């Protein structure tokens, strides 16, 4: 059974729906040529993204995200209009048009932003976790990454340092089976990437990343473990990216059959079914949540469209701190 | 001013000690910086004084060391990171360039990165091509970073204290051959040399020489000899190489009408080229009586054998030759 209340589970689903609708809207705008620049969508990965983010948010912990971090950003409570504004290059966007899709920031909710370099989150997360020990805040850091990152030097350096220093960090790795187009079996000789935790003397677990409730429970426990002074914890969340890597991806490296099979495991569908079966929500209530998420994204888009264009005269602002 | 004779190394240590005493958020991070005192003995004794919590030793993992510094800085600490040899920052460039230098901009100013990265740099120790490089030019091409390079013990102390108090990532270029040099250093806790202010080291009227780090001493020697011949050299030390305070350089060039830039780092793509270009874009250019000259490190990997290594870096004779050339005596 979940430790979440019925209302909290509804809220979890609602955030997953918001993330899905937000990204589908981006996909649509991108196809119509209404978006400048690239974006990396996590359609199909909402359970892992939003579930993990919710665990961090509930505990008041900190997070750092990857280029595919919209699900987590929305899961941690960012204002959709500010994100949409950033996508449209608006002055009121979260970075005022300086960052775009790969650099969402939302410090108010403990979200220290996305980084566009694969593996870049590991060292930063170690430093953020070091601060928590140094200042005795009692908080932990959720370090998000994907399967592609586990073969970078940063993964190995940082897991080792975090282990040696007993840093309160949870390495949360979404394994969506592909590093861009390269399947994981071509890049790793271990069956489970969580096996690698053993090499650093830390606990590692592979979980069903399309089960939002399981993700929430395990990440919550891992964050508690990290905060107890035991050091880092590694979680591999198995999931699937139902969309392409970025807007230029024709997905020639995988079959439609494979994608269709994974759609049967869609995380939003699974959580909705769970809620119906366990009488947590009626069909009508679920429909209402879906409609609300849909409306929220449209409202955010309208708001973003009304924002000021990023001011060219401010282009060199924030290069340096005062 | 209350002065004491300190080595460059001791001056750096004094700066760190004073800033650590003043601000509990300041801590040191790096390889072998504890009991061992760092490869060049700069942090000797500081772990004993401040404990392992504040003088933090790491495995050999430069990317994570620099990234950890950035992550700690983003969340409210003020790390002073030591990279054992500047050459090894190549392994930490992603953390430095893609992360530390960007997060303030990408967060619309909400996140600061008050981090110092100390880089023992340059030749003169017979350590060879992977342990003797001068990388300052690289960092001067990364907006978001500040690059400082002291030339004397007093500058080492004053600039490092300013760097630690600054809210941006500061690359601190420490030329290894300066570590044993001795000079007067103010004792005051608040002795600060502001970043981004160039300093006129020596007044002169015939030729302006811009230089920093160990080349400062080479140029000073050359200037002493040239003054005996009646040639008056003005020496300007930018101290902060990026962003550079050009005003005193423009003014000096307008006065002397001649400019030479001297640095140990390789000539091609070096910082000297940028200074020359800035002069070319400024009305100071109209005052020049002869072409701008650069006396810089040869475009070669740093060799080990002493005569070869000496040949790589600018020497007193090279500077004097350049001055003769620019005043029309050669």
Contacts between the chains, C-beta under 8 A, distances in Angstrom:
chain1	res1	chain2	res2	distance
A	62	B	75	7.2
A	64	B	71	7.6
A	94	B	108	6.9
A	95	B	105	7.8
A	95	B	106	5.3
A	95	B	107	6.8
A	95	B	108	5.0
A	96	B	108	5.1
A	98	B	105	5.6
A	98	B	106	5.9
A	98	B	108	6.7
A	99	B	106	4.5
A	103	B	106	4.5
A	105	B	106	6.4
A	105	B	107	4.6
A	105	B	108	7.2
A	105	B	110	6.7
A	105	B	111	7.6
A	107	B	107	6.8
A	107	B	110	5.1
A	107	B	111	6.9
A	112	B	74	6.2
A	112	B	75	7.7
A	112	B	111	7.0
A	113	B	103	7.0
A	113	B	106	6.5
A	113	B	107	6.3
A	113	B	111	7.7
A	115	B	98	7.4
A	115	B	99	6.4
A	116	B	98	7.8
A	117	B	94	5.9
A	117	B	98	5.0
A	117	B	99	7.5
A	119	B	94	8.0
A	120	B	67	7.4
A	120	B	94	6.4
A	120	B	95	7.5
A	120	B	98	6.4
A	120	B	99	5.9
A	122	B	64	6.9
A	122	B	67	7.2
A	123	B	63	5.9
A	123	B	64	4.2
A	123	B	65	7.8
A	123	B	66	7.0
A	123	B	67	2.2
A	123	B	68	5.5
A	123	B	70	7.3
A	123	B	71	6.7
A	123	B	95	5.2
A	123	B	99	7.7
A	124	B	67	5.2
A	124	B	68	7.7
A	124	B	70	5.8
A	124	B	71	3.9
A	124	B	74	7.2
A	124	B	95	7.6
A	124	B	99	6.0
A	125	B	71	6.3
A	126	B	64	6.0
A	126	B	67	6.9
A	126	B	68	4.6
A	126	B	71	6.2
A	127	B	67	6.3
A	127	B	68	3.8
A	127	B	69	6.1
A	127	B	70	5.9
A	127	B	71	2.3
A	127	B	72	4.0
A	127	B	73	7.2
A	127	B	74	7.1
A	127	B	75	7.3
A	127	B	79	7.7
A	128	B	71	4.3
A	128	B	72	7.2
A	128	B	74	6.6
A	128	B	75	5.0
A	129	B	71	7.6
A	130	B	56	7.8
A	130	B	68	6.0
A	130	B	71	7.1
A	130	B	72	5.1
A	130	B	77	7.6
A	131	B	71	7.4
A	131	B	72	5.0
A	131	B	75	3.9
A	131	B	76	6.0
A	131	B	77	5.3
A	132	B	75	7.6
A	134	B	27	7.0
A	134	B	53	6.9
A	134	B	72	7.4
A	134	B	77	6.1
A	135	B	76	6.9
A	135	B	77	7.8
A	153	B	63	5.9
A	153	B	91	8.0
A	154	B	63	5.5
A	154	B	64	6.4
A	154	B	67	7.2
A	154	B	94	7.7
A	157	B	59	7.4
A	157	B	61	3.7
A	157	B	63	5.8
A	157	B	64	4.0
A	158	B	61	7.6
A	158	B	64	4.8
A	158	B	67	7.6
A	160	B	59	6.1
A	160	B	61	6.9
A	161	B	58	6.3
A	161	B	59	6.1
A	161	B	61	5.9
A	161	B	64	5.3
A	161	B	68	7.1
A	164	B	59	6.6
A	165	B	56	7.9
A	317	B	109	7.3
A	318	B	104	5.8
A	318	B	105	4.9
A	318	B	107	7.8
A	318	B	108	5.8
A	318	B	109	4.2
A	319	B	104	7.4
A	319	B	105	5.7
A	319	B	143	5.0
A	319	B	144	5.7
A	320	B	104	7.1
A	320	B	144	6.9
A	320	B	146	7.6
A	320	B	168	5.3
A	321	B	104	5.4
A	321	B	109	7.0
A	321	B	112	4.5
A	321	B	113	7.6
A	321	B	114	7.7
A	321	B	167	3.9
A	321	B	168	5.3
A	322	B	167	6.8
